[in-house]
Amino acid sequence: MGNDDELAKKIMDISKRMEMLVGDNSVPKNVRSAINEAKGHLDSKNEDAIVRISSAIYSIDSISNDINLPPQARTQVWGILSMLESLKTGS
């Protein structure tokens, strides 16, 4: 059971980081939209955790190299992707 609680805590942390990016007006609208979509996948309780994580990775990966993404936001996006990947491989 502790492992499930730990996973839920990590997902909640990633979700909060996504919220911060979505609220940043310097981030292009298409990027915020993709992050919001990924957050929706991650927060969904209808699917298994690995499916939710994979869907979130897919949504964010598509915008991770967007040329309009400010450098500080790009670093945050890569950090979120890294955290999601580690959850996926750790599951």
C-alpha positions in Angstrom: 0.0 0.0 0.0 2.8 2.4 0.8 4.0 2.2 -2.8 0.6 3.4 -4.1 0.6 6.3 -1.6 4.1 7.2 -2.7 3.1 7.1 -6.4 0.0 9.2 -5.7 2.2 11.8 -3.9 4.6 12.0 -6.8 1.8 12.4 -9.3 0.3 15.2 -7.2 3.7 16.9 -7.1 4.0 16.7 -10.9 0.5 17.9 -11.3 1.3 21.0 -9.2 4.3 21.7 -11.3 2.0 21.5 -14.4 -0.4 23.9 -12.8 2.4 26.5 -12.3 3.3 26.2 -16.0 -0.3 26.5 -17.1 -0.7 29.7 -15.0 2.5 31.3 -16.5 1.4 33.8 -19.2 4.9 33.8 -20.8 4.3 30.2 -21.9 2.6 30.0 -25.3 -1.1 29.1 -25.4 -0.5 25.8 -27.4 2.0 24.7 -24.8 -0.3 25.5 -21.9 -3.0 23.6 -23.6 -0.8 20.5 -24.1 0.3 20.7 -20.4 -3.3 21.1 -19.3 -4.3 18.0 -21.4 -1.4 16.0 -19.9 -2.5 17.1 -16.4 -6.0 15.9 -17.2 -4.6 12.5 -18.2 -2.5 12.3 -15.0 -5.3 13.3 -12.7 -7.8 10.9 -14.3 -8.8 8.1 -12.1 -10.4 6.0 -14.9 -7.2 4.3 -16.0 -4.3 2.5 -14.6 -1.4 4.7 -13.4 1.0 3.5 -16.1 -1.5 4.4 -18.8 -2.1 7.9 -17.3 1.6 8.5 -17.0 2.2 7.4 -20.6 -0.6 9.6 -21.9 0.8 12.6 -20.0 4.3 11.9 -21.4 2.9 11.7 -25.0 1.0 15.0 -24.6 4.0 16.9 -23.2 6.6 15.3 -25.4 4.9 16.9 -28.5 5.6 20.4 -27.2 8.9 19.9 -25.3 10.9 21.3 -28.2 8.5 24.1 -29.3 10.7 27.0 -30.6 8.4 29.5 -28.9 8.9 28.0 -25.5 10.8 30.4 -23.2 14.1 28.8 -21.8 12.9 28.7 -18.2 9.6 27.0 -19.2 11.5 24.5 -21.4 13.6 23.5 -18.4 10.5 23.0 -16.3 8.9 21.0 -19.1 11.9 18.8 -19.4 12.0 18.3 -15.6 8.3 17.2 -15.7 9.0 14.8 -18.5 12.0 13.4 -16.6 9.9 12.9 -13.5 7.1 11.2 -15.5 9.6 8.9 -17.2 11.1 7.9 -13.9 7.6 7.1 -12.6 6.9 5.0 -15.7 10.1 3.0 -15.4 9.6 2.7 -11.7 6.1 1.3 -11.9 
